[in-house]
Amino acid sequence: MELLKRQKNSDHCLCDTNMGFLRDKCIIFPLTNETLMQCHPFSCDDKDLDDFFLNDAGNYHRQLLGKSYCFRLEDDFSEVVF
């Protein structure tokens, strides 16, 4: 599996190479409780973000408070790629 390099420019955005990977190899999904149940556990290497994604994002979506998204590998929907 090709790994994303988290190279960042001055605006803290993923570089063009990674955007090509996301465009060519991934599909975007709403981050719901159902999505999380279908995926392998994952970490963003940020304790606060991990907590939000794993414990709050699904409830925010269900209560119409906000909507988060994740990229999943086109060949293996159980893999989340951010």
VOVOGU-400476 format. One line per 4 residues: their letters; for each residue x, y, z of N, C-alpha, C, O. Coordinates in steps of 0.001 Angstrom, whole numbers, always signed. Layout:
VOVOGU-400476
a) X,Y,Z,X,Y,Z,X,Y,Z,X,Y,Z; ... $
end
This chain:
VOVOGU-400476
mell) +840,-1179,+0,+0,+0,+0,+884,+1240,+0,+1819,+1349,+793; +586,+2146,-873,+1317,+3410,-931,+924,+4255,+282,-260,+4420,+577; +1917,+4782,+971,+1647,+5589,+2164,+1644,+7061,+1812,+2424,+7523,+979; +756,+7784,+2457,+728,+9238,+2293,+1862,+9849,+3083,+2076,+9503,+4245 $
krqk) +2575,+10738,+2470,+3570,+11516,+3176,+2891,+12794,+3624,+2247,+13472,+2823; +3026,+13121,+4864,+2343,+14292,+5390,+3226,+15530,+5224,+3524,+16243,+6182; +3631,+15755,+3980,+4391,+16957,+3682,+3422,+18127,+3686,+2323,+18034,+3138; +3824,+19210,+4295,+2929,+20351,+4402,+3592,+21585,+3822,+4804,+21770,+3932 $
nsdh) +2780,+22422,+3205,+3306,+23704,+2757,+3051,+24734,+3841,+2633,+24379,+4943; +3290,+25988,+3551,+3169,+27024,+4573,+1745,+27179,+5097,+1554,+27693,+6199; +745,+26750,+4338,-648,+26828,+4785,-1094,+25558,+5499,-2272,+25420,+5825; -178,+24632,+5746,-467,+23378,+6432,-1453,+22500,+5651,-2282,+21817,+6252 $
clcd) -1366,+22515,+4319,-2205,+21667,+3474,-1371,+20510,+2954,-151,+20620,+2832; -2027,+19407,+2651,-1313,+18290,+2051,-775,+18726,+698,-1427,+19490,-14; +392,+18253,+342,+997,+18651,-926,+245,+18026,-2103,-573,+17126,-1918; +531,+18515,-3320,-161,+18055,-4529,-26,+16562,-4754,-961,+15931,-5247 $
tnmg) +1119,+15978,-4404,+1315,+14542,-4575,+285,+13759,-3776,-300,+12800,-4278; +66,+14165,-2541,-909,+13480,-1696,-2325,+13702,-2197,-3157,+12800,-2105; -2614,+14874,-2722,-3951,+15127,-3262,-4211,+14210,-4453,-5331,+13732,-4630; -3187,+13960,-5275,-3330,+13025,-6387,-3634,+11626,-5883,-4455,+10917,-6464 $
flrd) -2970,+11225,-4795,-3233,+9912,-4204,-4683,+9831,-3735,-5372,+8851,-4017; -5148,+10853,-3026,-6531,+10861,-2548,-7516,+10817,-3709,-8508,+10090,-3655; -7246,+11593,-4763,-8123,+11638,-5926,-8153,+10298,-6657,-9215,+9844,-7085; -6980,+9661,-6799,-6873,+8454,-7617,-7190,+7163,-6871,-7637,+6195,-7487 $
kcii) -6971,+7130,-5567,-7040,+5866,-4821,-8098,+5825,-3721,-8304,+4779,-3105; -8774,+6950,-3466,-9659,+7022,-2300,-11042,+7559,-2669,-11242,+8177,-3715; -11979,+7297,-1772,-13344,+7810,-1880,-13671,+8507,-569,-13348,+8012,+511; -14319,+9664,-679,-14664,+10427,+517,-16009,+9938,+1065,-16946,+9672,+313 $
fplt) -16076,+9827,+2388,-17282,+9379,+3080,-17579,+10314,+4245,-16651,+10866,+4836; -18850,+10502,+4589,-19161,+11190,+5849,-18643,+10340,+7011,-18749,+9114,+6979; -18095,+10974,+8012,-17579,+10258,+9173,-18717,+10074,+10168,-18955,+10922,+11028; -19408,+8961,+10036,-20541,+8631,+10894,-20164,+7460,+11795,-19111,+6849,+11614 $
netl) -21012,+7151,+12755,-20778,+5977,+13600,-20730,+4708,+12753,-19934,+3811,+13031; -21568,+4623,+11729,-21583,+3450,+10853,-20261,+3316,+10103,-19723,+2216,+9972; -19743,+4437,+9613,-18455,+4419,+8919,-17363,+3924,+9856,-16552,+3080,+9474; -17338,+4442,+11077,-16322,+4035,+12043,-16405,+2550,+12361,-15371,+1909,+12546 $
mqch) -17595,+1991,+12429,-17754,+564,+12719,-17252,-310,+11574,-16863,-1456,+11798; -17257,+217,+10350,-16822,-540,+9181,-15309,-467,+8965,-14770,-1207,+8142; -14625,+408,+9687,-13209,+675,+9437,-12324,+124,+10550,-12751,-71,+11688; -11066,-120,+10166,-10058,-473,+11163,-9819,+734,+12056,-10020,+1870,+11625 $
pfsc) -9396,+507,+13289,-9042,+1646,+14154,-7939,+2477,+13498,-7090,+1942,+12785; -7959,+3764,+13739,-6958,+4644,+13149,-6609,+5745,+14136,-7331,+5994,+15102; -5488,+6395,+13871,-5059,+7503,+14710,-4477,+8603,+13829,-3810,+8338,+12829; -4747,+9837,+14224,-4197,+11005,+13539,-2917,+11476,+14219,-2324,+12472,+13807 $
ddkd) -2495,+10771,+15250,-1351,+11175,+16067,-1601,+12495,+16781,-662,+13225,+17099; -2869,+12798,+17032,-3258,+13976,+17807,-4366,+13513,+18754,-5466,+13177,+18314; -4076,+13498,+20031,-5000,+12947,+21030,-6388,+13592,+20975,-7397,+12891,+21050; -6447,+14913,+20846,-7731,+15616,+20808,-8525,+15275,+19542,-9733,+15052,+19611 $
lddf) -7849,+15235,+18387,-8541,+14871,+17143,-9019,+13426,+17179,-10144,+13127,+16777; -8157,+12531,+17662,-8567,+11126,+17775,-9825,+11002,+18624,-10759,+10289,+18259; -9846,+11691,+19747,-11008,+11650,+20634,-12253,+12177,+19921,-13324,+11581,+20029; -12122,+13287,+19197,-13271,+13828,+18476,-13764,+12845,+17420,-14955,+12541,+17363 $
flnd) -12854,+12347,+16583,-13268,+11444,+15506,-13910,+10171,+16042,-14909,+9704,+15497; -13349,+9612,+17098,-13842,+8330,+17602,-15055,+8457,+18519,-15845,+7519,+18625; -15215,+9603,+19182,-16287,+9713,+20177,-17352,+10762,+19879,-18473,+10648,+20375; -17034,+11776,+19084,-17975,+12876,+18909,-18473,+13095,+17483,-19614,+13519,+17298 $
agny) -17659,+12822,+16483,-18021,+13147,+15093,-19335,+12493,+14674,-20168,+13135,+14034; -19525,+11235,+15026,-20767,+10540,+14668,-21992,+11182,+15302,-23037,+11298,+14662; -21867,+11596,+16549,-22990,+12249,+17228,-23265,+13635,+16645,-24422,+14031,+16504; -22213,+14367,+16308,-22398,+15675,+15666,-23176,+15502,+14365,-24089,+16273,+14067 $
hrql) -22803,+14480,+13594,-23483,+14213,+12320,-24949,+13868,+12552,-25836,+14406,+11890; -25191,+12972,+13493,-26563,+12515,+13776,-27444,+13655,+14279,-28626,+13720,+13941; -26879,+14551,+15081,-27646,+15662,+15640,-27647,+16901,+14744,-28165,+17949,+15129; -27067,+16779,+13546,-26996,+17872,+12569,-26240,+19089,+13100,-26553,+20225,+12744 $
lgks) -25244,+18845,+13955,-24425,+19926,+14499,-23208,+20218,+13621,-22678,+21329,+13631; -22783,+19235,+12881,-21613,+19381,+12022,-21401,+18098,+11250,-21970,+17057,+11580; -20580,+18180,+10224,-20333,+17012,+9397,-18842,+16900,+9140,-18224,+17830,+8622; -18268,+15773,+9497,-16860,+15489,+9234,-16796,+14415,+8156,-17732,+13635,+7978 $
ycfr) -15694,+14390,+7453,-15513,+13433,+6359,-14192,+12709,+6530,-13283,+13190,+7206; -14104,+11550,+5907,-12848,+10814,+5869,-12666,+10239,+4471,-13630,+10040,+3732; -11426,+9980,+4128,-11120,+9278,+2893,-10877,+7821,+3223,-10188,+7499,+4191; -11452,+6933,+2406,-11242,+5503,+2561,-10650,+4972,+1267,-10994,+5437,+180 $
ledd) -9760,+3997,+1388,-9150,+3418,+200,-10210,+2787,-682,-11084,+2061,-207; -10123,+3070,-1958,-11087,+2538,-2918,-11046,+1006,-2960,-12082,+367,-3138; -9863,+417,-2797,-9708,-1028,-2852,-9980,-1733,-1532,-10099,-2958,-1499; -10080,-974,-441,-10304,-1556,+876,-10972,-511,+1764,-10294,+268,+2433 $
fsev) -12293,-499,+1767,-13049,+512,+2515,-12793,+471,+4012,-13162,+1411,+4716; -12169,-597,+4527,-11913,-663,+5956,-10711,+202,+6358,-10464,+387,+7550; -9963,+731,+5385,-8801,+1574,+5657,-9153,+3040,+5513,-9583,+3485,+4449; -8969,+3791,+6596,-9191,+5238,+6584,-7871,+5922,+6278,-6835,+5582,+6848 $
vf) -7918,+6893,+5368,-6742,+7663,+4989,-7109,+9134,+5145,-8082,+9597,+4549; -6340,+9869,+5938,-6599,+11292,+6131,-5548,+12102,+5456,-5589,+13331,+5504 $
end
